Amino acid sequence: MIRPRARRIVGAVVAFGLTALAWEAFARSGSLPPAITPPLEAIAAALAGMIRDGTLFVHVGYTLARIGSGLALAALVGVPLGMLMGRVRSIERFVLPLVSVLSPIPSLAWVPLFILWFGLGNTASVALVFYAALFPLILNTWTGVCAVNRLWIRAAESMGAGSGAIFRHVVLPGALPFVIAGLRQAFARGWIAVVGGEMIAATRWGLGWVIFDSKEFLNTDVMLGSLAVIGLLGLGVERLVFAALERRTVERWGLVRGTSA
Amino acid sequence: MRHIEIAKVGYEYAGTAGPVTALREVTVDVATSEFLCLVGRSGCGKTTLLNLVAGFLSPTRGEIRISGRIVTGHGLDRGVVFQDFAQLFPWRTAQRNVEFGLEMRGAGAAERSETARRFLRLVDLERFAGAYPHELSGGMQQRVAIARALAYNPAVLLMDEPFAALDALTRDEMQRLLVDVWAETRKTVLYVTHNVAEAVYLADRVIVLSPHPGTVVADVRVALPRPRDPLSLAFLEYQRTIVGHLGGRG
């Protein structure tokens, strides 16, 4: 198991190295003004500056808090709603058309309206994450409840489980692989929504806001540095939170095969 | 003493081309602690009959009584083992699967754990108490399922081709184990299979069903001492008789 893993790491290092080299060559070629194509050194210096004065951590903190609360609210609403849809036909018939129409609308298309409704600031960003995260959670949970093996329910019934016990001991854990997949998708969509939303709706802090604000002063090094942080953070949460959650639950139960490194 | 009484039971369901009669006028009595096999070709309604006794379905004619009481739904007086390995809960260890029925009955943690251990020992899986189902082989999973169906102490064990998906060697082993478990627990067993040799090996009595609609065509008492030798002449003679009732070449 060590060799394929080592090979993957080497592959990643080579890919990033070559991309960095290509960027460096392009940045120093002078085909675009140096002010808008900063070399790696300048990007690193800008990041180091933000780390030293601590602003980077505040930006990251705001962005994470916004996506965290948006995701939590979406899970609080979406998971129970998806469960109900899977169990009660009339609720499914009522909710599904709404979800089907609202789900394809990109969350960022709501930004102007959300600003009018909630004003600039945290509320608009959180609402945006909530919107982006809600539908994958509803749809995946609903699918998960519908996909629960009938045999588990029969077995539980034969052992005297009532409908409440079946829901708690069979439907809930049985649907969990789908709920976790839903959380993953919700995070991916929420991450796009929070950065995009902060660009327009945030007022002083947040990774999206930093990028947009840097445009005023042509601070392309700060912009690129923040982009790198956004990418790394997204990957980090995916790997640390969701992969760990899967390892502890559905992978351990053999419901999905391991995909994490 | 009659434990299960199946009296003139019929079952009809709505098919795509009108109502289909799956079972007609089926009458079978099963004595307490008797091991009864239901044998028939696929589509003869043997699984339907088992599901009726389990209470997953209700007969459209006739009635089924267990210990004198009419069956109206599933109950803790019956334990069910299915063919599909997937019947175990993947998110519970073997031990916690076996505890499920006791948990539903409201038993305390100590009693649950002790009882589950005892039944895992009975199917020779005590060492695997902490394993999740996907870590166990098919035969081991079916053994856990048997332990789980027995742990809450039902008087009747209903089994729907529990070993049909196993390889031949494992199946032989499982049949021996089941006979031992039955001898020790003295449950009344209703066992569905399409495998004639399996039926002769396991059963006190073999009921042969014929399809379209499912009706009882033979009731064969297997008067062989246990453990039975599947290669003995008497064993083969029983097989020949039952295959004859099934309408095959005997």
Interface residues (C-beta under 8 A of the other chain):
Chain A: N149 L151 W152 R154 A155 A156 E157 S158 M159 G160 A161 A165 H169 V170 P173 G174 L176 T249 R252 W253 G254 L255
Chain B: A54 F56 H74 G75 L76 R78 G79 V80 F82 D84 A86 Q87 L88 F89 P90 W91 F100 G101 E103 M104 R105 Y132 P133 H134 E135 R148 A149 Y152
